[in-house]
Amino acid sequence: MPILTITRVTARPGDADELVTRHDALVRATGPGLADARIGRLDETTWIAVWRWDSAADLAAARQNAGPEAAAAFALTTVRSAEEIELHEAK
C-alpha cells in the first residue's frame, strides 16, 4: 500500500535556497520506492515536504540507509510535525 509522508519544518528565511538544494540532493540520494517528492514554503519560515512511497517497506529501507544527505537537509530545520499516511487508491 502506498505511503504519504508529510513533514512540516521551520527554517530561517535566509536558508531557503540552501534548504531546497539540500532537499533535492536528498531526493536524488534516496533509493528505489520513492514515487514522488515535493517541498513547498507555507510562509517565511515554514516548509512542508510531501513524499510518496510505493510501500511502507520502501520508506523503512530508505530511513535505515539515510546518509549524509538526510543529516544535511535536516540540519537547517526544526521538525515541527511528521505524519505517515497509508493511502487508499480509488479503483
PAPA-702864 format. One record per atom (N, C-alpha, C, CB): residue in one letter; atom name; x, y, z. Coordinates in pm, 1 decimal. Glycine has a CB too. Layout:
! PAPA-702864
> A,CA,X,Y,Z $
...
This chain:
! PAPA-702864
> M,N,83.6,-116.5,0.0 $
> M,CA,0.0,0.0,0.0 $
> M,C,89.1,124.2,0.0 $
> M,CB,-95.6,-0.9,121.0 $
> P,N,61.3,222.9,-84.6 $
> P,CA,142.4,344.9,-88.6 $
> P,C,134.0,421.9,43.4 $
> P,CB,97.4,434.8,-204.6 $
> I,N,241.4,493.2,71.9 $
> I,CA,251.7,573.4,193.1 $
> I,C,285.5,716.9,153.6 $
> I,CB,359.1,515.1,290.4 $
> L,N,218.5,810.6,218.0 $
> L,CA,248.8,951.5,200.7 $
> L,C,309.3,1001.6,331.4 $
> L,CB,121.0,1033.7,161.1 $
> T,N,425.0,1067.1,323.3 $
> T,CA,481.3,1129.7,442.7 $
> T,C,471.9,1280.6,424.4 $
> T,CB,630.1,1084.2,467.4 $
> I,N,426.4,1346.6,530.0 $
> I,CA,414.5,1492.1,529.3 $
> I,C,493.4,1543.5,648.6 $
> I,CB,263.7,1539.1,534.9 $
> T,N,594.7,1623.8,620.9 $
> T,CA,681.0,1676.3,725.9 $
> T,C,678.0,1828.0,721.0 $
> T,CB,825.9,1623.4,711.0 $
> R,N,645.1,1886.8,835.2 $
> R,CA,643.2,2033.2,848.0 $
> R,C,767.1,2074.4,926.8 $
> R,CB,510.9,2084.0,918.7 $
> V,N,845.2,2165.3,868.3 $
> V,CA,967.5,2211.7,932.9 $
> V,C,971.1,2363.6,931.3 $
> V,CB,1092.7,2153.4,863.2 $
> T,N,1055.5,2418.2,1017.8 $
> T,CA,1083.4,2561.2,1011.8 $
> T,C,1231.0,2580.0,981.0 $
> T,CB,1044.6,2632.3,1144.9 $
> A,N,1258.3,2688.6,910.9 $
> A,CA,1395.2,2724.2,874.7 $
> A,C,1404.2,2876.0,864.2 $
> A,CB,1438.2,2656.0,740.5 $
> R,N,1522.5,2927.3,882.7 $
> R,CA,1541.8,3071.9,869.6 $
> R,C,1518.7,3114.4,724.8 $
> R,CB,1683.9,3113.0,916.2 $
> P,N,1458.0,3231.3,702.9 $
> P,CA,1433.1,3277.4,565.8 $
> P,C,1559.2,3281.5,479.8 $
> P,CB,1370.6,3414.7,568.9 $
> G,N,1673.2,3315.0,537.9 $
> G,CA,1797.9,3321.1,461.7 $
> G,C,1849.3,3185.9,415.8 $
> G,CB,1902.5,3387.1,543.3 $
> D,N,1793.5,3076.6,469.6 $
> D,CA,1836.5,2941.7,432.4 $
> D,C,1749.7,2879.1,323.8 $
> D,CB,1836.0,2853.0,553.8 $
> A,N,1655.5,2954.9,269.1 $
> A,CA,1558.0,2898.5,174.4 $
> A,C,1623.3,2829.8,54.6 $
> A,CB,1465.7,3007.8,124.9 $
> D,N,1712.6,2898.8,-12.8 $
> D,CA,1775.6,2839.6,-131.9 $
> D,C,1855.8,2715.0,-96.8 $
> D,CB,1866.7,2941.9,-200.5 $
> E,N,1930.4,2720.6,12.3 $
> E,CA,2010.6,2605.4,53.7 $
> E,C,1921.3,2489.9,97.0 $
> E,CB,2105.8,2644.2,167.7 $
> L,N,1809.1,2519.8,162.0 $
> L,CA,1715.2,2414.4,202.0 $
> L,C,1663.0,2339.5,80.0 $
> L,CB,1597.8,2474.1,281.9 $
> V,N,1625.7,2412.4,-22.5 $
> V,CA,1577.0,2348.3,-146.0 $
> V,C,1687.6,2266.5,-211.1 $
> V,CB,1524.0,2454.3,-245.5 $
> T,N,1808.5,2319.7,-214.0 $
> T,CA,1921.9,2246.9,-271.6 $
> T,C,1946.1,2115.6,-196.8 $
> T,CB,2049.1,2334.0,-268.3 $
> R,N,1943.2,2121.7,-63.4 $
> R,CA,1966.4,2000.8,16.5 $
> R,C,1850.5,1902.8,4.1 $
> R,CB,1987.9,2037.5,163.3 $
> H,N,1729.3,1952.9,-6.5 $
> H,CA,1613.6,1865.0,-28.2 $
> H,C,1631.2,1789.5,-159.2 $
> H,CB,1481.0,1946.4,-29.7 $
> D,N,1668.9,1861.4,-264.2 $
> D,CA,1688.0,1797.7,-394.6 $
> D,C,1798.1,1691.8,-389.8 $
> D,CB,1721.6,1902.9,-500.5 $
> A,N,1905.5,1718.3,-316.2 $
> A,CA,2013.7,1620.1,-301.9 $
> A,C,1964.3,1496.5,-228.0 $
> A,CB,2133.8,1681.7,-227.5 $
> L,N,1881.8,1517.1,-127.0 $
> L,CA,1825.4,1403.6,-53.0 $
> L,C,1735.6,1319.9,-142.1 $
> L,CB,1747.1,1452.4,69.1 $
> V,N,1655.0,1383.5,-224.2 $
> V,CA,1568.8,1309.5,-317.8 $
> V,C,1654.7,1225.5,-411.6 $
> V,CB,1478.8,1406.7,-399.3 $
> R,N,1760.5,1284.3,-466.5 $
> R,CA,1847.4,1210.9,-559.0 $
> R,C,1916.9,1093.7,-490.2 $
> R,CB,1951.8,1304.8,-619.1 $
> A,N,1948.0,1108.0,-362.1 $
> A,CA,2019.8,1003.1,-288.7 $
> A,C,1928.0,891.5,-239.4 $
> A,CB,2092.6,1063.7,-170.8 $
> T,N,1798.2,914.8,-243.7 $
> T,CA,1702.4,815.5,-193.3 $
> T,C,1691.4,699.8,-292.1 $
> T,CB,1562.8,880.0,-169.3 $
> G,N,1685.6,581.6,-238.1 $
> G,CA,1679.8,461.8,-321.2 $
> G,C,1544.9,440.4,-386.8 $
> G,CB,1714.0,342.4,-239.6 $
> P,N,1528.7,324.4,-446.1 $
> P,CA,1403.5,292.2,-514.6 $
> P,C,1286.7,290.2,-416.1 $
> P,CB,1414.9,156.3,-586.4 $
> G,N,1169.9,309.5,-469.0 $
> G,CA,1049.7,307.6,-386.9 $
> G,C,993.5,445.7,-361.3 $
> G,CB,1078.2,240.8,-256.8 $
> L,N,1071.8,549.0,-387.8 $
> L,CA,1022.2,685.1,-375.1 $
> L,C,953.0,721.7,-505.9 $
> L,CB,1137.9,785.5,-341.5 $
> A,N,821.8,741.5,-499.8 $
> A,CA,744.9,770.1,-620.1 $
> A,C,744.0,918.6,-655.1 $
> A,CB,603.3,721.1,-603.1 $
> D,N,746.7,1005.2,-552.6 $
> D,CA,741.1,1148.5,-576.6 $
> D,C,784.0,1221.2,-450.0 $
> D,CB,598.8,1192.4,-620.4 $
> A,N,845.2,1336.3,-465.1 $
> A,CA,886.0,1417.5,-350.3 $
> A,C,874.3,1564.3,-387.8 $
> A,CB,1031.4,1383.2,-305.3 $
> R,N,811.5,1639.6,-299.5 $
> R,CA,793.3,1783.1,-321.2 $
> R,C,820.8,1856.8,-191.4 $
> R,CB,650.2,1814.5,-373.0 $
> I,N,864.3,1981.4,-204.3 $
> I,CA,876.6,2068.9,-88.2 $
> I,C,821.6,2204.7,-128.8 $
> I,CB,1025.9,2079.6,-38.1 $
> G,N,753.0,2267.9,-35.0 $
> G,CA,697.8,2399.3,-62.8 $
> G,C,699.2,2485.8,61.8 $
> G,CB,556.2,2387.4,-116.9 $
> R,N,703.0,2614.5,37.7 $
> R,CA,706.7,2708.7,150.0 $
> R,C,566.0,2757.3,180.3 $
> R,CB,800.1,2828.8,119.1 $
> L,N,527.7,2745.7,306.2 $
> L,CA,397.0,2790.7,352.0 $
> L,C,400.5,2939.8,386.9 $
> L,CB,351.6,2708.3,473.7 $
> D,N,508.7,2982.1,452.1 $
> D,CA,529.4,3123.0,485.2 $
> D,C,680.0,3147.3,493.8 $
> D,CB,457.5,3161.8,620.0 $
> E,N,722.1,3256.6,549.1 $
> E,CA,864.8,3290.8,552.4 $
> E,C,953.5,3185.6,617.1 $
> E,CB,883.1,3419.3,624.4 $
> T,N,901.2,3112.8,715.5 $
> T,CA,985.1,3018.0,788.6 $
> T,C,934.0,2874.0,785.9 $
> T,CB,997.6,3062.4,930.2 $
> T,N,815.6,2851.8,735.7 $
> T,CA,754.5,2718.2,741.4 $
> T,C,754.9,2651.8,604.7 $
> T,CB,611.2,2726.9,794.5 $
> W,N,803.8,2528.2,603.8 $
> W,CA,811.2,2446.9,482.2 $
> W,C,737.2,2316.7,505.5 $
> W,CB,958.8,2419.7,441.2 $
> I,N,679.2,2262.7,399.3 $
> I,CA,612.1,2133.3,406.9 $
> I,C,668.7,2044.7,296.0 $
> I,CB,455.9,2148.7,393.9 $
> A,N,718.4,1928.5,337.9 $
> A,CA,770.3,1829.5,242.8 $
> A,C,669.9,1715.1,234.1 $
> A,CB,912.4,1776.8,285.9 $
> V,N,636.6,1677.2,111.0 $
> V,CA,542.3,1568.1,86.7 $
> V,C,612.5,1465.8,-1.3 $
> V,CB,409.3,1619.7,19.6 $
> W,N,625.9,1345.6,52.7 $
> W,CA,691.5,1237.4,-20.2 $
> W,C,594.3,1121.8,-33.1 $
> W,CB,822.3,1192.2,50.8 $
> R,N,589.5,1061.9,-150.1 $
> R,CA,501.4,947.2,-174.4 $
> R,C,588.6,825.1,-200.5 $
> R,CB,404.0,973.8,-295.0 $
> W,N,564.0,722.1,-120.6 $
> W,CA,641.1,597.7,-128.3 $
> W,C,553.6,487.9,-185.5 $
> W,CB,695.7,556.6,10.9 $
> D,N,616.1,393.3,-256.2 $
> D,CA,540.9,279.8,-310.4 $
> D,C,488.1,190.2,-199.6 $
> D,CB,628.5,198.6,-405.4 $
> S,N,561.2,182.3,-86.9 $
> S,CA,517.0,95.6,23.3 $
> S,C,584.4,138.1,153.8 $
> S,CB,548.7,-53.6,-7.7 $
> A,N,531.0,89.0,263.9 $
> A,CA,591.4,114.6,395.0 $
> A,C,730.5,52.2,402.7 $
> A,CB,501.6,59.4,508.1 $
> A,N,749.3,-60.8,337.8 $
> A,CA,880.7,-126.1,337.9 $
> A,C,984.5,-38.7,267.3 $
> A,CB,872.4,-264.4,269.8 $
> D,N,946.6,26.6,159.4 $
> D,CA,1038.7,116.3,89.0 $
> D,C,1076.8,235.0,176.7 $
> D,CB,975.7,165.8,-42.2 $
> L,N,980.8,290.0,247.9 $
> L,CA,1008.6,400.1,339.4 $
> L,C,1103.1,355.2,451.3 $
> L,CB,877.4,454.7,398.8 $
> A,N,1076.1,239.6,509.0 $
> A,CA,1160.8,187.8,617.3 $
> A,C,1304.1,165.3,568.8 $
> A,CB,1102.5,56.1,672.7 $
> A,N,1319.3,110.4,450.5 $
> A,CA,1453.4,86.2,395.5 $
> A,C,1526.8,217.5,372.4 $
> A,CB,1444.7,7.0,263.7 $
> A,N,1457.4,317.3,321.6 $
> A,CA,1520.3,446.8,297.0 $
> A,C,1565.6,510.0,428.7 $
> A,CB,1423.0,540.9,222.7 $
> R,N,1485.6,496.6,531.3 $
> R,CA,1523.1,554.0,661.1 $
> R,C,1645.9,484.5,719.9 $
> R,CB,1405.8,544.0,759.3 $
> Q,N,1656.2,354.9,700.9 $
> Q,CA,1772.6,281.6,752.0 $
> Q,C,1899.1,320.8,678.1 $
> Q,CB,1750.4,131.1,740.3 $
> N,N,1884.4,356.8,551.7 $
> N,CA,2000.1,388.3,468.8 $
> N,C,2022.0,538.2,452.3 $
> N,CB,1984.7,324.7,333.5 $
> A,N,1948.3,618.7,529.7 $
> A,CA,1963.2,764.5,517.5 $
> A,C,2107.2,802.2,547.3 $
> A,CB,1865.8,839.7,613.7 $
> G,N,2165.1,872.9,455.7 $
> G,CA,2306.0,906.8,468.1 $
> G,C,2327.5,1052.0,503.1 $
> G,CB,2377.9,874.7,341.4 $
> P,N,2441.4,1102.7,462.6 $
> P,CA,2475.7,1240.2,495.7 $
> P,C,2379.0,1342.4,434.5 $
> P,CB,2616.1,1269.5,449.7 $
> E,N,2314.6,1306.6,325.5 $
> E,CA,2219.9,1399.0,263.6 $
> E,C,2102.0,1427.7,357.1 $
> E,CB,2169.0,1341.7,130.1 $
> A,N,2053.9,1325.0,428.2 $
> A,CA,1944.1,1344.5,522.6 $
> A,C,1987.7,1433.8,637.9 $
> A,CB,1894.3,1209.6,576.1 $
> A,N,2105.3,1407.4,691.4 $
> A,CA,2156.4,1489.4,801.5 $
> A,C,2173.4,1634.6,756.2 $
> A,CB,2291.1,1433.1,853.3 $
> A,N,2225.0,1653.7,636.5 $
> A,CA,2246.5,1788.7,585.4 $
> A,C,2114.3,1861.5,563.4 $
> A,CB,2325.7,1783.9,455.1 $
> A,N,2017.0,1791.8,508.8 $
> A,CA,1887.1,1854.7,482.1 $
> A,C,1820.3,1898.6,611.8 $
> A,CB,1795.0,1758.2,405.5 $
> F,N,1822.5,1812.4,710.8 $
> F,CA,1753.4,1844.0,835.3 $
> F,C,1835.2,1936.0,926.4 $
> F,CB,1719.7,1716.2,909.0 $
> A,N,1963.5,1953.7,899.3 $
> A,CA,2046.3,2041.6,982.0 $
> A,C,2000.2,2187.6,974.9 $
> A,CB,2192.3,2031.3,938.7 $
> L,N,1935.4,2224.3,866.9 $
> L,CA,1888.0,2361.7,850.3 $
> L,C,1750.5,2385.4,912.2 $
> L,CB,1883.5,2396.5,704.1 $
> T,N,1689.9,2281.8,965.3 $
> T,CA,1549.6,2292.2,1005.1 $
> T,C,1525.3,2247.9,1148.4 $
> T,CB,1464.0,2210.7,912.6 $
> T,N,1405.8,2280.6,1192.6 $
> T,CA,1349.7,2224.2,1314.0 $
> T,C,1221.3,2154.0,1271.9 $
> T,CB,1323.8,2334.7,1425.1 $
> V,N,1211.5,2025.0,1298.9 $
> V,CA,1092.5,1949.8,1259.7 $
> V,C,979.7,1984.8,1355.5 $
> V,CB,1119.9,1796.0,1259.2 $
> R,N,867.8,2024.8,1300.7 $
> R,CA,750.9,2060.6,1380.3 $
> R,C,649.9,1946.3,1385.5 $
> R,CB,685.0,2186.1,1323.8 $
> S,N,637.6,1873.4,1276.5 $
> S,CA,548.1,1757.6,1275.6 $
> S,C,585.4,1667.8,1159.4 $
> S,CB,399.1,1801.1,1265.9 $
> A,N,552.5,1539.3,1174.6 $
> A,CA,576.2,1441.5,1068.6 $
> A,C,465.4,1338.3,1076.7 $
> A,CB,717.9,1374.5,1081.5 $
> E,N,407.0,1309.0,963.3 $
> E,CA,297.5,1212.5,958.3 $
> E,C,321.0,1112.1,846.4 $
> E,CB,162.7,1284.0,938.7 $
> E,N,276.9,990.3,870.8 $
> E,CA,277.6,886.0,769.1 $
> E,C,132.0,846.5,744.6 $
> E,CB,365.3,761.7,813.3 $
> I,N,91.8,846.0,620.9 $
> I,CA,-46.6,820.6,584.3 $
> I,C,-50.5,704.1,486.9 $
> I,CB,-112.6,947.0,522.8 $
> E,N,-124.0,598.1,522.5 $
> E,CA,-147.5,488.5,428.9 $
> E,C,-253.5,535.8,330.7 $
> E,CB,-192.1,356.4,503.1 $
> L,N,-221.4,527.7,203.1 $
> L,CA,-312.5,576.5,101.5 $
> L,C,-404.4,467.2,48.9 $
> L,CB,-234.8,636.9,-12.0 $
> H,N,-528.6,499.5,39.1 $
> H,CA,-625.0,414.0,-29.2 $
> H,C,-646.0,475.3,-165.6 $
> H,CB,-760.8,400.5,50.7 $
> E,N,-624.3,397.6,-267.3 $
> E,CA,-640.2,448.5,-402.3 $
> E,C,-769.5,396.2,-459.8 $
> E,CB,-521.1,409.3,-491.0 $
> A,N,-850.7,487.5,-512.9 $
> A,CA,-979.7,450.7,-570.6 $
> A,C,-960.6,354.4,-686.3 $
> A,CB,-1055.8,575.2,-617.3 $
> K,N,-1052.8,263.0,-695.1 $
> K,CA,-1046.2,163.3,-803.6 $
> K,C,-1141.0,198.0,-913.7 $
> K,CB,-1077.2,23.8,-752.0 $
